[in-house]
């Protein structure tokens, strides 16, 4: 803790980077779990979801520098992550309820197409937050985000096993919604 105080990292930054780390893992782990059946194998679901989110997130991260930044407004991609994740999760639920007979290739293509927008916008909050920090605050904020990503994966597993995947993804969506709502109060 003394390192955090020594680096003078505002509490708002710690909350922001913790939130995007935990929220990302709650969403990612739940999507991997829910897409195992449609994709046919847990390993295939892991590879497709992780690869799609990381590649599209990297593109979103690169594009985040072009996003209009006004200090008095909220960062809209945070809200878009929550909205698009909700849409994808509803589409997955619809797929489970319907009798769609698609080939493995078609199902994989459908999943990738659904996840690209989520990944694109999920990649934007981290570089946006980093751009708002002072140089001496970057390393500790990076560490906080990494730590909370690990904690988020553990929380996601515990929530999924205890309360189910529906609650886990809802918690991930709520984390992003809370970040969007309280972002102006998080002094970074």
C-alpha positions, 0 to 999 in steps of 0.5 A: 500500500505504501507504494500506492501512496508513494506514487500518488495514485488517486483512488478514482484511478484505482477504482477505474482500473480495478473495474475494467479489469474485473468487468472484462474477466467476468464478461470473458469467462462467462462468454467462454462458458456459454459458447462452449456448447454452440462451438462444440468444445471448451478448448475451441470456445476458449480459443475463439472467444479469447482470440476474437476479444484480444484482436478486436480489443487491440484494434479498439485500443488503437482507435481509442486515441481518435475517440473524441475526448471532452473532460466534462463528458463520460467515456461512451465506449464503457456504456457500449461495452455493457450494451453490446455484451447484453445484446450478445448474451441475449443472442446466445440465449436465443440461439440456445432456445432456437433449433438452428442447425448450423455447421461448425464453421457457420457457428464459429463465424457467427460467434466471431461476428457477434464478439467483434463489436464487444471486443472493439469497445472493450479495448478502449477504456484501458488506454483512455484511462492511461492517457489521463494519468501522470507519467509516474502513475502509469506503472502502478495503475497497470499493476492494479489492472493486472491484479484485478484481472486475475482476481476477476477470473477467480470471482467469475469462476466463483460466481458461475459455480455458485450462482450461475452464468447469468448472474456472472455476466450481469455483474460484469455488465453492472460493473461497466455501467457503474464505471460509466455512471460514476466516471465523472466522480472518479478523479484520475 
